[in-house]
């Protein structure tokens, strides 16, 4: 997108230049300000060259403007859906933690946050590397996008570090149990320090969800609500399936 903007600016400047030269040549033909009528150079030749160059640049300019309009709409859609996937990944992480907090008798796996953390990292990289470059630096979506990308590096890093914090907490519980001669201990969400780590992680994720929600509202508002973010947010929430219900074999066998 940045390349299209540069090409448009260049072709627009060249179009104006060749238009001015073409106009000057036509005036020169009538007023004879500068005599070009020699055996090697004439006003008609200059008019043909400048007029042809102007027409060519104008065609390129029109094509690039159309390409820019298409790329801009496509990039806005890309940004929206990457942010939506980020919201969904954060929501999944939050709900997965809630599931284990509610089921205090279930053992917490040490890879509980691995997949959602990978998803979050992927979406953050996708958003930060997006080439969204409209003509105006006062573009509201550009301002919101830059603000969000500058903030995500700071706000999301502690969330991604939570994966390792959970693993460390689980290992600390197991080590403590081994010292008490309790082998094969099933570590649940009520064990300390895991309970505290999970609670802190939920607070961080909840805060990040609010930021992403605000960002998506800004995107949808700028794009005249064509993405229907509020409806999509409701679908993300309603379509979530509890970890302990997703693979209910008894229920599936009854079906």
Order of alpha helices (4+ residues) and beta strands (2+ residues): alpha-alpha-alpha-alpha-alpha-alpha-alpha-alpha-alpha
